[in-house]
């Protein structure tokens, strides 16, 4: 933990866990105190509105390619926050770029341009420049992978930290979609943050999951704990691909 993060945590009056959604970065002027690279983004946490923020970049580069970082933020003063660097897992650039290349090849073989999106893609696989695609490293699961995890994944509990609205094309009336960030709690006591892109076929289903503070049954891929899925069976929903 850096000195600035340590000081921020010591001064917090009402700390709560949240996420820092990275939007970009810039290099501060050499005469700045301290100098170096700043990460820019938006902080989201229960009980506070989304706020823009910036933070000095971690010197070891653990933030590169990561789309959202776990933070502790002061609800009494959201400008005071600390990035939980110990929980940040570096992005595997090799796996991410190979997955993107495979997705582009699949679209070309299907007769679609690599960057095309549309209703035929279904919720969960549309493009979003702020996050890796579902199925890629750090991008969560595809609808098909989520269905498989419901039957094979490790049981866990997730507390909703943040909900980011999405507007993919081709959603039917009453359906919606969002990037949902969870604080995942495993049976062995392990706790970490992970995000899942979720489509909902009806408002009542969304209300069971996409609400900050809600506790949701999850399934986790033991081979890659960043891949999570809502345990729709435990909620009484049918485990079928597409909007849940």
Long-range contacts (C-beta under 8 A, 24 or more apart in sequence): 1-82, 1-85, 1-86, 2-56, 2-58, 2-85, 4-56, 4-82, 5-82, 5-83, 5-85, 6-82, 8-72, 8-74, 8-80, 8-81, 8-82, 9-72, 9-82, 11-74, 11-80, 12-72, 12-73, 12-74, 12-76, 12-77, 12-80, 13-74, 13-76, 13-77, 14-74, 14-75, 14-76, 15-72, 15-73, 15-74, 15-75, 16-45, 16-46, 16-47, 16-48, 16-72, 16-73, 16-75, 17-45, 17-70, 17-71, 17-72, 17-73, 17-161, 17-183, 17-193, 18-43, 18-44, 18-45, 18-46, 18-48, 18-70, 18-71, 18-72, 18-73, 18-81, 18-161, 18-162, 19-43, 19-44, 19-45, 19-68, 19-69, 19-70, 19-71, 19-161, 19-162, 19-181, 19-193, 19-195, 20-53, 20-55, 20-68, 20-69, 20-70, 20-71, 20-81, 20-83, 21-67, 21-68, 21-130, 21-162, 21-164, 22-63, 22-66, 22-67, 22-68, 22-69, 22-130, 23-130, 25-57, 39-63, 39-69, 41-69, 43-71, 43-73, 43-78, 43-81, 44-161, 44-162, 44-164, 44-181, 45-71, 45-73, 45-75, 45-78, 45-161, 45-162, 46-161, 46-212, 46-213, 47-75, 47-212, 48-73, 48-75, 48-78, 51-78, 51-79, 53-78, 53-79, 53-81, 55-81, 55-83, 58-83, 58-85, 58-88, 61-90, 62-88, 62-90, 63-88, 64-90, 64-91, 65-90, 65-91, 65-93, 65-96, 65-138, 66-90, 66-91, 66-138, 67-130, 67-131, 67-132, 67-138, 67-195, 68-131, 68-181, 68-193, 68-195, 70-192, 70-193, 87-192, 87-193, 89-226, 91-137, 91-138, 92-137, 95-136, 95-137, 96-132, 96-136, 96-137, 96-138, 99-132, 99-133, 99-135, 99-136, 99-137, 99-139, 100-132, 100-133, 100-136, 103-133, 103-135, 103-136, 117-168, 117-169, 118-169, 118-170, 119-169, 119-170, 120-170, 121-168, 121-170, 122-170, 122-199, 122-241, 122-242, 123-168, 123-171, 123-175, 123-177, 123-197, 123-198, 123-199, 123-242, 123-243, 124-177, 124-197, 124-198, 124-199, 124-242, 126-166, 126-168, 126-169, 128-166, 128-179, 128-197, 131-179, 131-195, 131-197, 134-197, 137-226, 138-226, 139-197, 140-194, 140-195, 140-196, 140-197, 140-226, 140-227, 140-228, 141-196, 141-221, 141-227, 141-228, 141-229, 143-199, 143-241, 143-242, 144-241, 145-221, 145-227, 145-229, 146-196, 146-229, 146-230, 146-241, 146-244, 147-229, 147-239, 147-240, 147-241, 149-219, 149-220, 149-221, 149-227, 149-228, 149-229, 150-219, 150-229, 150-231, 150-232, 150-233, 150-239, 151-239, 152-219, 153-218, 153-219, 153-220, 153-221, 153-222, 153-228, 153-229, 154-186, 154-187, 154-219, 154-220, 154-221, 154-222, 155-187, 155-217, 155-218, 155-219, 155-220, 155-231, 156-184, 156-185, 156-186, 156-187, 156-217, 156-218, 156-219, 156-220, 156-228, 157-184, 157-185, 157-215, 157-216, 157-217, 157-218, 158-182, 158-183, 158-184, 158-185, 158-194, 158-215, 158-216, 158-217, 158-218, 158-228, 158-230, 159-183, 159-185, 159-213, 159-214, 159-215, 159-216, 160-209, 160-210, 160-211, 160-212, 160-213, 160-214, 160-215, 160-216, 161-193, 161-212, 162-212, 163-210, 163-211, 163-212, 166-197, 168-199, 171-199, 171-243, 172-201, 172-243, 174-201, 174-202, 174-203, 175-199, 175-200, 175-201, 175-202, 175-243, 176-200, 176-203, 176-206, 176-210, 177-243, 178-206, 178-210, 180-209, 180-210, 182-216, 182-218, 182-228, 184-218, 184-220, 184-225, 184-228, 186-220, 186-225, 192-225, 194-225, 194-226, 194-227, 194-228, 196-228, 196-229, 196-230, 198-230, 198-244, 199-242, 199-243, 199-244, 200-243, 200-244, 201-242, 201-243, 201-244, 205-237, 205-244, 208-235, 209-235, 209-244
